[in-house]
Amino acid sequence: MSIKTEATIEDLYHLPDNCKAEIVNGKLMLMSPIGFLPGRAGGEIYASLRDYERLTKSGYALPDNVGFLVNLPNRRSLSPDAAFYTGKPTGGRFLNGAPVFAAEVRSENDYGETAEKDMASKRCDYFVAGTLVV
């Protein structure tokens, strides 16, 4: 007999250093490191959001690997490549709720029919969680 357990937010906190994951359908979904071009694109988006933060003082620009806790039927967390968040800071813990803006940068393996379906599903999750722009 096997006992099925769902991944928890605590599981995310206990990932090895430099690991990135999200909880989707009760499972930890590990995300692989990215290469130069997608990394640079995400960095440029973050830099623009940081400039916007400084100009408007209306929220927080956040780079890759920041966790957002959400409560969707199929998802408990999001971790965009760059984001803008208007909620309350949580110190060293994950943020509560979705960012108002999220950028997901495609890597080399993010193309093709399966990848398109996965990305469309993830975009839908962002919108349902409260993100206004993906």
C-alpha positions in Angstrom: 0.0 0.0 0.0 1.3 3.5 -0.9 0.4 6.6 0.9 0.0 9.7 -1.3 0.9 13.0 0.2 0.7 16.4 -1.4 3.7 18.7 -1.5 3.5 21.6 0.9 4.9 25.1 1.1 7.3 23.8 3.8 8.7 21.4 1.1 9.6 24.5 -1.0 11.4 26.1 2.0 13.5 22.9 2.3 14.7 22.6 -1.3 18.5 22.4 -1.7 20.2 25.7 -2.4 19.8 27.1 -5.9 16.7 24.9 -6.6 13.6 26.4 -7.9 10.2 24.7 -7.9 6.4 25.4 -7.8 3.6 23.2 -6.4 1.3 22.1 -9.2 -1.4 19.5 -8.8 0.0 18.6 -5.4 3.5 17.9 -6.7 6.8 19.7 -6.6 7.6 20.8 -10.1 11.4 21.4 -10.3 12.5 24.1 -12.7 15.8 23.8 -14.5 18.4 26.6 -14.7 18.2 28.8 -17.8 20.8 30.0 -20.3 22.2 33.4 -21.2 19.5 34.8 -23.4 16.5 34.0 -21.2 18.5 35.0 -18.1 19.4 38.3 -19.6 15.8 38.9 -20.8 14.5 38.3 -17.3 17.1 40.6 -15.9 16.2 43.4 -18.2 12.5 43.0 -17.3 13.4 43.2 -13.6 15.6 46.3 -14.2 12.7 48.0 -15.9 10.3 47.1 -13.1 12.9 48.3 -10.5 12.9 51.7 -12.3 9.1 51.7 -12.2 9.2 50.9 -8.5 11.6 53.8 -7.8 9.5 56.2 -9.9 6.1 55.3 -8.5 6.8 53.9 -5.0 3.7 51.8 -5.6 5.0 48.3 -5.1 8.1 46.1 -5.3 10.1 44.9 -8.3 11.2 41.3 -7.8 13.7 39.2 -9.7 13.7 35.5 -10.5 13.2 32.8 -7.8 10.8 34.7 -5.6 7.9 32.5 -4.4 4.3 33.7 -4.3 1.8 31.6 -2.3 -1.6 31.2 -4.1 -4.6 29.0 -3.3 -5.8 27.5 -6.5 -7.4 24.1 -6.9 -4.3 22.9 -8.9 -1.5 25.2 -7.7 -0.1 26.5 -4.4 2.8 28.6 -5.6 4.1 30.7 -8.5 7.7 31.8 -9.2 7.9 34.1 -12.2 11.1 35.2 -13.8 10.4 38.8 -12.9 7.4 40.3 -11.1 5.9 43.4 -9.6 4.1 43.0 -6.2 1.9 45.5 -4.4 1.1 43.4 -1.3 2.9 43.5 2.1 6.5 42.3 2.4 7.0 39.1 4.3 10.7 39.2 5.3 12.4 36.0 4.3 9.2 34.1 3.7 7.3 33.7 0.4 4.9 36.5 -0.5 1.1 36.0 0.0 -0.9 36.2 -3.2 0.0 36.7 -6.8 2.0 39.6 -8.2 0.1 42.2 -10.3 2.6 41.7 -13.1 4.5 38.5 -13.9 7.0 37.7 -16.6 7.7 34.2 -17.7 10.7 34.1 -20.1 10.8 31.2 -22.5 13.9 28.9 -22.5 15.0 26.6 -25.3 12.7 23.8 -24.2 9.6 26.1 -24.0 8.6 25.7 -27.6 6.3 23.3 -29.4 2.7 22.0 -28.9 3.2 20.7 -25.3 5.1 23.7 -24.2 2.4 26.0 -25.6 -0.3 24.2 -23.7 1.7 24.3 -20.5 2.4 28.0 -20.8 -1.3 28.7 -21.6 -2.3 26.8 -18.5 0.2 28.7 -16.4 -1.0 32.0 -17.7 -4.5 31.1 -16.8 -3.4 30.2 -13.3 -1.7 33.6 -12.9 -4.9 35.4 -14.0 -7.2 33.3 -11.7 -4.8 34.0 -8.8 -5.1 37.8 -9.4 -2.2 38.8 -11.7 -3.3 41.5 -14.0 -0.5 41.3 -16.7 1.5 38.1 -17.7 
